[in-house]
Amino acid sequence: MTNEETIRSFLERDHARLDRLLSRAAADPGNIDVEAFGEFRRGLLKHIGIEEKILLPAIQRLRGGQPLAVAARLRLDHGAIAAMLVPAPRGAILRALKTVLAIHNRVEEGADGVYAECDRVAACESAALMERIRNAPEVPAAAHLDSPKVEAAARRALARAGYDPTLLDS
């Protein structure tokens, strides 16, 4: 993939965009920018959808049915991240998202990351795969839901993914 956009360049650029939105949402801890957070939330759900519904299944198919070794970890992280997007944003959630995404993104980015490995595996189908990624649909985001059950589910998802559930303590 010489002059073409790669999986790595596309998705790393999207990470940077999402990081900027999250930073904007959290710029004033006492007054969350709900517009920036909404854009971040919709974008992150689409990004996770690209990985879960397009990228990881395509790479598994190209590897003869063998998933990437790190695929299960990515899916646990995605579950924890998505669970934190259900309640209305608050300082603890934004801080927890930053913490989890910083660790998660390091696994995906860089010359030895998941995206570079996907570029290597998908070399023969890179143009078709990139077309699917570029045309991925928006993911509908339901209204925020705040309840003790939602909070408990987010804490369980964090713990399952290996993160400290007290990240969500206010």
N, C-alpha and C positions, 0 to 999 in steps of 0.2 A: 504494500500500500504506500506507494511513494508520494505522490502529490495529492492523494485523496484524503479526505477527513477520516480519521480512525475512530474506533470505538473509544479508545483512551482519550483522544483529544476532545471529542464531543462530550463525553460524560464528565471528564475533569473540568471542562469549562462550565458545565451545568452545576457541578459542586461549587465552584467559585461564585456563580450567580446566586445559588441558594444560601451560601455563607453570607454574602452581602445582604440579602434580604433578612436573614435571621439577625444579623448585627444591627440592621436598621430597626427591626422590630424591638430589639432589646436596648437600644441606645439610651433611653431614659427609663431606668428600672421602675420608677414610680408611675410611668405612663406608657404602657406597651402600645406600639404603633400597630393597631389591629389590621390596618390595610396592608402593611408590609408583611405581617404575620400570615394573613389570609393568602397572599400571593406566594409566600414561602410554603405554606401548607399544601396548596394546590400543586405547586411545582415539585415538592418533595414526593407527594403521592404519585404524580406522574413518573418521576424518576424511579421510584421503587417499582412501579408497574412495568417500566421498561426492563428493569433488571429481572424481575420475577416472571413476567409473561413472555418476554422476547429473548433477552440475552442468555440467561441461565439455561432455559430449555434448549435453545439453539446450540449452545456450546456442549451441553450434555449429548445431544443428538450427534454432533460432529465428532464427539469422543466415543462413539459407538455405544452410547447409553451410560457411560461413566460420568457422573457429575464431577465438577471441580472439587478438590478436597475441601475447600473453604466454603462451598455452597451452603452447607447446613448452618454454619456460623452466620453467614450473610443473612439467611432467612430468619434466624433468631433475632439478629439486630433489626431487621426490617420490621418484625413483629413488635419489638419494643418501641421503635421509633413511631410506628403507626399508632400504637396504643397511647403514646404521649400526645398525639395530635387530636385525640377525641375530646378531652376536656378543654374548656376555655383557657387561653394562654394566661400564664402567670409567671412571675419571676423564676420560681423553682423549675417549672417546665422548660422555660427557655434555657436556663443554665444546664439542665439535664440533657436537653437536646444538643447543646453545644459540646458537652462532654462526650456523649455517645457518638455524635457525628465526627468529632475529631479522631477518635479511635477507629471508627468504621471506615472513614475515608482513607486513612493511611493504608488499610488493607487493600483497598481498591485501586489506589493511585500509584504512580511511579513506574519505573522500568521493570520492577519485579512484582507489581501489583496485579490484581485480578483483571483489570482492563487490558493491560499489556498482554497477559496470557490469553485473553479472549481474542485480541487481534491476531496473535500467533495461530491459535486454533482455527479461527474463522477466515484465515487468509484467502482460501479458495472461494468463499462466499461473502467476502467483505462488503461488496457493493450492495447486494441484496439485503444483507443484514442491516447495514447502515440506512437503507431506504425504509425498512420497517421501523427502526429506532426513530428516525426523523419524523415519521408519520404516526407515531404512537398517539393514541387518543388521550384527551384530558381525562382525568379520573374525577368523577363527581365527589365532592366533599360534603358530607352531611353536616348538619348544624352541630355545634359543640354540645356535648352532654356532660354535665357535672353531677356526679353522685358518688356516694361511697363505693358502690360496685365498680364504677369506671376507674376510680382512683386505685382500688385494690387490683383490678385487672392490669393497669399500667405498671404497678409495682411488681406483680408476678411476672409480667413480660420482661421487665428489666432484669429480674433475678434469673429467669430462665436463660437470658442472653449473657449472663455472667457479670452484670453490672449491679452496683449497690442500689437497692430500691430506695434508700434514704436520700438519693439524689433528688427525689420529689418532695422532700421536707421543705416547708416554706421558711 
